Amino acid sequence: MTINVYTEQTPNPATMKFMVNKLLINGSEDFATKESAEHSPFAKELFKFNFVNGVFFASNFVTITKTEGTDWADVEPILKEFVKGAVESEYKIKEDTSEEAPAFEGTDTEIKIQQILHDYVRPAVEQDGGAISYKSFDENDGVVTVELRGSCSGCPSSIITLKSGIQNLLQRMVPEVKEVVSEAL
């Protein structure tokens, strides 16, 4: 199979999404630091580039965060070539790849929230090179806490997405939800 790599800009100007025509991982993996990539041969190699500041994998793409002062025009061709070679060489994203389908836990309301995030929100967030994960739901005040990763982490438009997109959707589908907040990383 010939591996093709193409790039997409994300709403976060510091990140670029490198799409490939092959499934890389079920789920997602976030490597926000060089140290966190210790058990990921693929991410570890990417961090060897001095302009790489973060690496995030999901389904068929890797989102790369560049260092400040780096111009995408200078590094995009280098990274495209590297990603193509790494996928062709079957670099592992994680040394232990026992990934299962999501198991939702908690009260009926929590399970419903997790299912909506998984079915409706996750695919949209992945389109922008990021990921969202459910953290908790406080039944007393109706607050859902989520974690945003990849290009969503630190993105200026993620607050708008959180409040006008995710919060509105959950409030419409789960009346108990009053607010959605993001856990700071």
N, C-alpha and C positions, 0 to 999 in steps of 0.2 A: 504494500500500500504506500503510495506517495503521500507524504505529509505536507500539507499546505498550511501556512501560517499567515493570518492577516490581522491587522490591528484595528482597534476601535478606540476612539477617545471616550473617556468617561466624564461624568459631571465634575469630577475632581481633577483639576489641571495637573496635579502631581502624579497621577496614575494613568497607566495605559493598559488596555486589555489586549492580550495576545491570544487570539482564538486559533484552535487547531481542528482539523477534521477527524478527530479521534477522541473518544472518552478518556480523560486523564484520571478522574477520580469520582467515586460515588460520594456525594457529600461535599465537604470543603475542608481545607487546611489553611491556616493563617500563620505566617511567619513574619511577625512585625519587627524582629531583630535578628541579627546574624547569629546570636547565641541560640535563639529558639529553633534555628534550622539544623541543629546538630544531627538530628535523626532523619533528615531529608536530603538525600544525595542531590536531587534536582535543585532545591532551594539553596543548599550549601554552595553549589557551583555558581548560581546566580549572584549570591552575595560576594563572590570573588571580584565582581565588577565593582569598582569603587563608587560608581554612581547609582548603585541599587540600594534602596533604603527600606524596602519591604516587599514581601512576596506573598501572594494569596492564590490558592488553587481552588477551582470549583468546576465540576462537570468537564467541559471541553475548553477551558481557558485558564490562563495564568494572568493575574493582574499584578503589574510591577509598579512599585512606587519609586520615583527617582529622587535623588538628593536635590536640595535647593541649588539653583545656579546651573543645573544641567539642562541642556536644550534637547527636547525629544528628537529634533531633526538630526542631531549628532549621534544619538545612541539607539534610536529605533531600528535601523538596519542591522546593527550588531546584535541586538537582543532578538530580533526575528530569526536571524541565522542560528543563534545559540539555541533558541527554543525548538526550532526545527530539528537540529542535530540531537538535542537532548531527548526529544520525543522519539526520533528514529532509533536512538540508542537505548530506548526504554529505561531512562533514568527513573528511579523510584521517587515518588513524592513523599512516601513514608515507608520506613523499613518494615513496619508491621501494617499490612493493609487489610486487616479484618474489619470490613465496614458492613454494617447492617442497615436494613430499612429503619427509619425512625420509629421509635417506640414512645408514644405519648403517655405521660403519666400525670396523675393529679386528680382533681375534682372533675366533674362533667364539664364545668365552665372552662377549666384550664385545658382540658383535652380539646374542646371546641376551638379555643384560641390558638393552640398549637397547630391544629389541623388547618385553620384559615391561613396562618402565617406560612405553613408549609406549602399549601396548594395555590394560594393567590399572591402572597407577598414575595416569597422566596424567588420564584421565576423572574419577577420584575426587577428585583434587586440584583439578581445575577446578571441580567441584561446590562446593567451599569457597572459590572465588574466587582460587585460586592456580595456580602452575605448578611443574613439576619438570623439571630437565634433567640429563642424564647428563654427568658431567665426566670420570671416569676409573675404572679398575679396576686395582688393584695385585695382580698374580697371585701375588706372593710371600707377602703376608699376607692375601689374600682380602678387601681393603677396597674397597668401591664408594663413590666420592665423587659426590654429587649437589648441585645448587644449587636452593634453594627460593625462589620469587619470588611477587609479589602478596601476597595475604593470608597466605600461609604464612611469608613472611619476617618473623621476629620474633614469630610467633604462639606463645603458651605451649604449645598442644597439638601443635605441629609435631614436637617431639622424640618424643612418644608415637607419633605417626603414623609417624615415621621408624623408630623401633626396633621397635614391636610390629606395625606394618602392613607397611611396605615391606621391612624387613630380613627378617621372617619369610617373606614371599612369595618374595623372591629366594633365601633359603636353601633353601626347599622346592623351587624350580624349577631352581636352579643350585647344585649342591652345593659348587662352588668358593668361593662367597660366604660369608665368615665374619662380616662387619660392614658396615653402611651408615652413612656419616657425611655431614653436610651441610657444604658449604664456606661459611664466613662471608662475608657481603656487606659 
